Amino acid sequence: MPADWRLPPGVSRSLWEFAADAKLARDEADHLAHSPLLEFDRHVVNQWFDRPGDLVDLGCGTGRSLVDFSQREFTCTGVDLSQPSLVVAAKLLAERGLPATLIRGNLCELECLPDGAFDYALLLFGTLGMVEGIAGRTAVLRQAHRLLRPGGRLALHVHSLWPHLFLSGGRRWLAADIWKRLRKTPDAGDTHRDYRGIPQIYHHVFSRHEIHKLLRMAGFQIQQEVPVGAVRANEPALNLEQVGWLKNLRATGWLIEAARRSQDGIELVAGV
């Protein structure tokens, strides 16, 4: 395992450990089976990305989205830091006879992929929040922008800081975090918790203003935004959209469709 100073840009030590764990990769499908959040993401994004084109899944994990889109005749490329996850994804795709290109890479550094190669990009299920530091998250969004053709679209799911209002000890954390944001402290929004046997894994949570600002700075224009509610027992997965004037405060996060801007605005590309 590399020393901290040798970790790739945007990669925390806990993420490096998570990405290297073959057992976690093998168990991923069972761990996330029938997840309402995954089902909701799939339902919404399938409506947004409704015509086949070239798609890159940034943080593809074990390939669940690649399978969905390849079955719909999209030309798919998946990128992930985790080699064990890519092995599982390759097996999953092969078992179904589905084509996709798989690349091991750091989402902050995707120079192996050419400019303007894709009509669509995915950054789903909190992937952006796993990238450490504002410089790292900015780099990921700029890479996504670079990879898209003018008018190409990004589907992004990030988690909100506001659910800490309802967690044990969360209000104290939230008050401290809001103070950090007011002072523009670099680690505002950073959380650490044990997850699937990895101690104190890093994850960043966002304010709505923060993620909007990052997208604009990367050159994106927001097209649609869905505040995602908490999962409740016995409720259908497709009922997670929050509505009403408190929808963003009650949301656990946001599912956002953003388009790459050209100098003159949004240009639609063939197939989009």
C-alpha positions as CSV (number, residue, x, y, z in Angstrom):
1,M,0.0,0.0,0.0
2,P,1.5,3.4,-0.9
3,A,2.4,6.0,1.6
4,D,-0.2,8.8,1.9
5,W,2.0,11.2,-0.1
6,R,2.0,8.7,-3.0
7,L,-1.7,8.2,-3.3
8,P,-3.2,9.3,-6.6
9,P,-4.9,12.8,-6.7
10,G,-8.3,12.8,-5.1
11,V,-7.9,9.3,-3.6
12,S,-8.1,9.0,0.2
13,R,-6.4,6.1,1.9
14,S,-9.8,4.6,2.8
15,L,-10.9,4.7,-0.8
16,W,-7.6,3.1,-1.9
17,E,-8.3,0.2,0.6
18,F,-11.9,0.0,-0.5
19,A,-10.9,-0.2,-4.2
20,A,-8.3,-2.9,-3.6
21,D,-10.7,-5.3,-1.7
22,A,-11.6,-8.2,-3.9
23,K,-14.2,-9.5,-1.5
24,L,-16.1,-6.2,-1.4
25,A,-16.2,-6.2,-5.2
26,R,-17.5,-9.8,-5.3
27,D,-20.2,-9.0,-2.8
28,E,-21.2,-5.7,-4.4
29,A,-24.2,-7.1,-6.3
30,D,-25.7,-8.7,-3.3
31,H,-25.0,-5.7,-1.1
32,L,-26.9,-3.4,-3.5
33,A,-29.5,-5.8,-4.7
34,H,-32.9,-4.2,-4.9
35,S,-31.6,-0.8,-3.6
36,P,-34.4,1.8,-3.9
37,L,-31.8,4.5,-4.6
38,L,-30.3,2.5,-7.5
39,E,-33.8,1.7,-8.9
40,F,-34.7,5.4,-8.7
41,D,-31.5,6.5,-10.4
42,R,-32.0,4.0,-13.2
43,H,-35.6,5.0,-13.7
44,V,-34.8,8.8,-13.9
45,V,-31.6,8.5,-16.0
46,N,-33.2,6.2,-18.5
47,Q,-35.8,8.9,-19.2
48,W,-33.1,11.5,-19.5
49,F,-30.8,9.4,-21.7
50,D,-33.4,8.0,-24.0
51,R,-31.6,7.6,-27.3
52,P,-28.5,5.4,-27.8
53,G,-25.1,7.1,-28.1
54,D,-21.6,6.9,-26.7
55,L,-21.6,6.7,-22.9
56,V,-18.9,6.7,-20.3
57,D,-19.6,5.6,-16.7
58,L,-17.2,7.3,-14.4
59,G,-16.9,5.1,-11.3
60,C,-18.6,2.2,-13.0
61,G,-17.9,-0.2,-10.1
62,T,-19.1,-3.8,-10.9
63,G,-20.9,-2.7,-14.1
64,R,-24.6,-2.4,-13.1
65,S,-25.2,0.7,-15.3
66,L,-23.0,-0.6,-18.1
67,V,-25.3,-3.7,-18.3
68,D,-28.4,-1.5,-18.4
69,F,-27.1,0.8,-21.1
70,S,-25.4,-1.8,-23.2
71,Q,-28.7,-3.8,-23.3
72,R,-30.2,-0.6,-24.7
73,E,-27.6,-0.4,-27.5
74,F,-25.5,2.4,-26.1
75,T,-21.8,2.1,-26.8
76,C,-20.4,1.9,-23.3
77,T,-17.1,2.6,-21.6
78,G,-16.6,2.1,-17.9
79,V,-13.8,3.6,-15.8
80,D,-13.0,2.7,-12.2
81,L,-10.1,2.8,-9.7
82,S,-10.9,-0.7,-8.5
83,Q,-9.3,-3.5,-10.5
84,P,-11.4,-6.2,-8.6
85,S,-14.6,-4.3,-9.5
86,L,-13.6,-4.2,-13.1
87,V,-12.9,-8.0,-13.1
88,V,-16.5,-8.5,-11.7
89,A,-17.9,-6.1,-14.3
90,A,-16.1,-7.9,-17.2
91,K,-17.5,-11.2,-16.0
92,L,-21.0,-9.8,-15.7
93,L,-20.9,-8.3,-19.2
94,A,-19.4,-11.5,-20.7
95,E,-22.1,-13.7,-19.2
96,R,-24.8,-11.6,-20.9
97,G,-22.9,-11.3,-24.2
98,L,-22.8,-7.5,-23.9
99,P,-19.9,-5.3,-25.2
100,A,-18.2,-2.6,-23.2
101,T,-14.7,-1.1,-22.8
102,L,-13.4,-1.2,-19.3
103,I,-10.5,1.0,-18.1
104,R,-8.8,1.1,-14.7
105,G,-8.2,4.8,-14.0
106,N,-8.4,7.7,-11.5
107,L,-11.3,9.9,-12.4
108,C,-9.1,13.0,-11.7
109,E,-6.7,11.9,-14.5
110,L,-8.4,10.6,-17.6
111,E,-6.0,11.8,-20.3
112,C,-6.1,8.3,-21.8
113,L,-9.5,9.2,-23.2
114,P,-9.9,11.7,-26.0
115,D,-11.7,15.0,-25.9
116,G,-15.3,15.0,-27.0
117,A,-15.6,11.2,-27.3
118,F,-19.0,10.8,-25.6
119,D,-22.6,11.9,-25.8
120,Y,-23.4,10.9,-22.2
121,A,-21.5,10.5,-18.9
122,L,-22.6,9.0,-15.6
123,L,-21.4,10.0,-12.1
124,L,-24.0,8.2,-10.0
125,F,-24.6,7.0,-6.5
126,G,-22.4,9.4,-4.6
127,T,-19.2,8.7,-6.7
128,L,-18.2,12.3,-6.8
129,G,-18.4,12.5,-3.0
130,M,-15.8,9.7,-2.7
131,V,-13.2,12.0,-4.3
132,E,-11.1,13.7,-1.7
133,G,-10.6,17.5,-1.7
134,I,-12.2,20.3,-3.7
135,A,-9.4,20.2,-6.2
136,G,-10.0,16.5,-6.8
137,R,-13.8,17.0,-7.3
138,T,-13.2,19.9,-9.6
139,A,-10.8,17.9,-11.6
140,V,-13.4,15.1,-12.0
141,L,-16.1,17.4,-13.3
142,R,-13.6,19.1,-15.7
143,Q,-12.6,15.7,-17.0
144,A,-16.3,14.8,-17.5
145,H,-16.8,18.1,-19.4
146,R,-13.8,17.5,-21.6
147,L,-14.9,14.0,-22.5
148,L,-18.4,15.1,-23.6
149,R,-19.2,16.5,-27.0
150,P,-20.9,20.0,-27.1
151,G,-24.4,19.4,-25.8
152,G,-23.4,16.1,-24.3
153,R,-25.0,15.4,-20.9
154,L,-23.9,14.3,-17.5
155,A,-26.1,12.5,-15.0
156,L,-24.8,13.1,-11.4
157,H,-26.0,11.9,-8.0
158,V,-24.6,13.6,-4.9
159,H,-25.5,13.4,-1.3
160,S,-26.7,16.3,0.8
161,L,-25.4,17.6,4.2
162,W,-28.9,18.2,5.5
163,P,-29.8,14.6,6.6
164,H,-27.4,15.2,9.5
165,L,-30.3,17.1,11.1
166,F,-32.0,13.8,11.7
167,L,-29.0,11.6,12.8
168,S,-27.8,11.0,16.3
169,G,-25.1,13.6,16.9
170,G,-25.8,15.0,13.5
171,R,-26.9,18.4,14.5
172,R,-23.7,19.1,16.3
173,W,-21.7,18.0,13.2
174,L,-24.0,20.1,10.9
175,A,-23.5,23.3,13.0
176,A,-19.8,22.8,12.9
177,D,-19.9,22.1,9.2
178,I,-22.0,25.3,8.5
179,W,-19.4,27.3,10.5
180,K,-16.6,25.7,8.3
181,R,-18.5,26.7,5.2
182,L,-18.9,30.3,6.3
183,R,-15.1,30.4,7.0
184,K,-14.4,28.6,3.7
185,T,-12.5,25.8,5.4
186,P,-11.3,23.2,2.9
187,D,-12.7,20.2,4.8
188,A,-16.2,21.5,5.1
189,G,-18.6,18.7,4.0
190,D,-16.1,15.9,4.7
191,T,-17.3,12.9,6.6
192,H,-15.7,9.7,7.8
193,R,-17.6,6.5,8.9
194,D,-17.1,2.8,9.0
195,Y,-18.5,1.1,5.9
196,R,-18.5,-2.6,5.0
197,G,-15.4,-3.3,7.1
198,I,-13.4,-0.3,6.0
199,P,-12.8,2.0,9.0
200,Q,-13.5,5.7,8.6
201,I,-14.0,5.7,4.9
202,Y,-14.1,9.2,3.4
203,H,-17.2,10.7,1.8
204,H,-18.0,14.3,1.0
205,V,-21.6,15.7,1.3
206,F,-22.7,18.8,-0.6
207,S,-24.9,21.8,-0.2
208,R,-27.1,22.6,-3.2
209,H,-25.2,25.8,-3.8
210,E,-21.9,24.0,-3.7
211,I,-22.7,21.4,-6.3
212,H,-24.3,24.0,-8.6
213,K,-21.2,26.2,-8.3
214,L,-18.9,23.3,-9.1
215,L,-20.9,22.3,-12.2
216,R,-20.9,25.9,-13.5
217,M,-17.1,26.3,-12.9
218,A,-16.6,23.1,-14.9
219,G,-18.6,24.5,-17.8
220,F,-21.9,22.7,-17.3
221,Q,-25.4,24.1,-17.5
222,I,-28.0,22.4,-15.3
223,Q,-30.9,21.0,-17.3
224,Q,-32.9,19.1,-14.6
225,E,-32.7,18.5,-10.9
226,V,-34.5,16.0,-8.8
227,P,-34.3,16.2,-4.9
228,V,-34.1,12.6,-3.7
229,G,-35.9,11.7,-0.6
230,A,-35.1,9.2,2.1
231,V,-35.9,5.5,1.6
232,R,-38.9,4.4,3.7
233,A,-40.2,0.9,4.3
234,N,-43.0,-0.3,2.1
235,E,-42.7,2.7,-0.3
236,P,-42.1,2.0,-4.0
237,A,-38.6,2.9,-5.2
238,L,-40.0,5.3,-7.8
239,N,-41.6,7.5,-5.1
240,L,-38.3,9.0,-3.9
241,E,-38.6,12.5,-5.5
242,Q,-39.2,15.2,-2.9
243,V,-41.7,17.9,-3.7
244,G,-42.9,21.1,-1.9
245,W,-41.1,24.2,-0.8
246,L,-38.9,22.3,1.7
247,K,-37.9,19.7,-0.8
248,N,-34.2,20.6,-0.9
249,L,-34.0,20.6,2.9
250,R,-35.6,17.2,3.2
251,A,-33.6,15.7,0.4
252,T,-30.9,13.1,1.0
253,G,-29.2,14.4,-2.2
254,W,-29.8,15.5,-5.7
255,L,-30.0,13.7,-9.1
256,I,-28.9,16.3,-11.7
257,E,-28.8,16.3,-15.5
258,A,-26.2,18.8,-16.7
259,A,-25.2,19.6,-20.3
260,R,-21.8,20.7,-21.6
261,R,-21.9,24.3,-22.7
262,S,-20.2,25.5,-25.8
263,Q,-19.0,29.1,-26.1
264,D,-22.3,30.1,-27.6
265,G,-24.5,28.0,-25.3
266,I,-25.8,24.4,-25.5
267,E,-25.3,22.6,-28.8
268,L,-27.2,19.4,-29.4
269,V,-25.2,16.5,-30.9
270,A,-26.4,13.7,-33.0
271,G,-28.2,11.1,-30.9
272,V,-28.8,13.4,-27.9
